Amino acid sequence: MSDRIKMADELHRRGFSCAQAVAVSCADLVDVPEEILFKASEGFGAGMGTTDGVCGALTGALLVMGLKKSSGNLENPRSKSATMKVSKAMLTNFREKCGGAIICRELKGLDSGKMLCSCPDCIKHGVEVVEEQLT
């Protein structure tokens, strides 16, 4: 288990959302202050705050990827296609690791009664998909 996964687990135990735990634990990969990542990912937790959206761990991972891959060039935004390609690979990988789902409600089994992936495991997989692309 990587140090980032351990850190993300600890942050989640301290009250960080899944998105915040993943994003903050990967701060070293994007050279963005942890506080900024914490704030930027706050609304993504619990499936965009409703359990009906994409898992917060995955959105935190995708936030990190965008920060790493985007050129940040407002006048000539040409990095989008390459970033989306990596994001799609991350999403596919995350889905495979998490029993075939990316929606929080489905992962938690809120309708089916069958949990596919716990929050701690989603957080672990979120960090893994970042590390697999960036380390």
C-alpha positions in Angstrom: 0.0 0.0 0.0 1.4 3.4 -1.0 2.0 6.3 1.3 -0.6 8.3 -0.6 -3.2 5.5 0.0 -2.4 5.4 3.7 -2.6 9.2 3.9 -5.9 9.3 2.0 -7.3 6.6 4.4 -6.2 8.7 7.4 -7.7 11.9 6.0 -11.0 10.1 5.4 -11.0 8.9 9.0 -10.5 12.5 10.1 -13.6 13.6 8.3 -12.4 14.5 4.8 -14.8 13.5 2.0 -13.7 10.8 -0.4 -12.9 13.5 -3.0 -10.9 15.5 -0.5 -9.0 12.5 0.8 -7.9 11.5 -2.8 -7.1 15.0 -4.0 -5.2 16.1 -0.9 -3.2 12.9 -0.7 -2.0 13.5 -4.2 -1.1 17.2 -3.7 2.6 16.3 -4.1 2.0 15.2 -7.7 0.5 18.5 -8.8 2.4 21.0 -6.6 -0.9 22.6 -5.5 -1.4 23.5 -1.8 -3.4 20.9 0.1 -5.8 23.6 1.3 -6.7 24.6 -2.3 -7.3 20.9 -3.2 -9.4 20.5 0.0 -11.6 23.5 -1.0 -11.8 22.7 -4.7 -13.0 19.1 -4.0 -15.4 19.8 -1.2 -18.5 19.8 -3.3 -17.7 16.5 -5.0 -18.0 14.2 -1.9 -20.8 11.7 -1.6 -21.4 11.5 -5.3 -21.6 15.2 -5.8 -23.3 15.6 -2.5 -26.3 13.5 -3.2 -25.0 9.9 -3.8 -26.6 10.2 -7.2 -23.5 11.4 -9.0 -20.0 10.1 -9.8 -18.1 8.7 -6.8 -16.2 11.4 -5.0 -13.0 9.4 -4.9 -13.1 9.3 -8.7 -13.9 13.0 -9.1 -11.0 13.8 -6.7 -8.7 11.7 -8.9 -9.9 13.4 -12.0 -9.4 16.9 -10.5 -5.8 16.0 -9.8 -5.4 14.7 -13.3 -6.7 17.9 -14.8 -4.4 20.0 -12.7 -1.4 17.8 -13.9 -2.2 17.5 -17.6 -3.9 20.8 -18.5 -1.7 23.3 -20.2 -3.6 26.1 -18.4 -3.3 28.1 -21.5 -6.5 30.2 -21.6 -5.6 31.7 -25.0 -4.9 28.4 -26.7 -6.7 25.6 -24.9 -5.3 22.6 -26.7 -4.6 20.1 -23.9 -8.2 19.1 -23.4 -8.2 16.1 -25.7 -5.1 14.6 -24.2 -6.4 15.1 -20.7 -9.8 13.6 -21.5 -8.0 10.5 -22.9 -6.2 10.0 -19.7 -9.4 10.7 -17.7 -11.3 8.1 -19.7 -8.6 5.5 -18.9 -8.8 6.4 -15.2 -12.6 6.1 -15.2 -12.4 2.7 -17.0 -9.8 1.4 -14.6 -11.7 2.7 -11.5 -14.9 1.1 -12.7 -13.1 -2.3 -13.1 -11.6 -2.0 -9.6 -15.0 -1.1 -8.1 -17.2 -3.9 -9.3 -18.5 -2.2 -12.5 -19.8 1.1 -11.2 -18.8 4.7 -10.8 -22.0 6.2 -9.4 -21.9 6.5 -5.6 -25.4 5.2 -5.1 -24.6 2.0 -7.1 -21.3 1.5 -5.4 -22.9 1.7 -2.0 -25.8 -0.6 -3.0 -28.4 1.9 -1.8 -31.1 0.6 -4.2 -29.9 -3.0 -4.7 -28.9 -3.7 -1.1 -25.6 -5.1 -2.5 -22.5 -2.9 -1.8 -20.0 -3.1 -4.7 -17.3 -1.0 -3.1 -16.9 0.7 0.3 -15.8 4.3 0.7 -12.4 3.2 2.0 -11.9 0.9 -1.0 -13.1 3.6 -3.4 -10.6 6.0 -1.9 -7.9 3.4 -2.3 -8.8 2.8 -5.9 -9.0 6.6 -6.6 -5.4 7.1 -5.4 -4.4 4.0 -7.4 -5.7 5.3 -10.7 -3.9 8.6 -10.1 -0.6 6.8 -9.2 -0.9 4.5 -12.2 -1.0 7.5 -14.5 1.4 9.9 -12.8 4.1 7.8 -11.1 
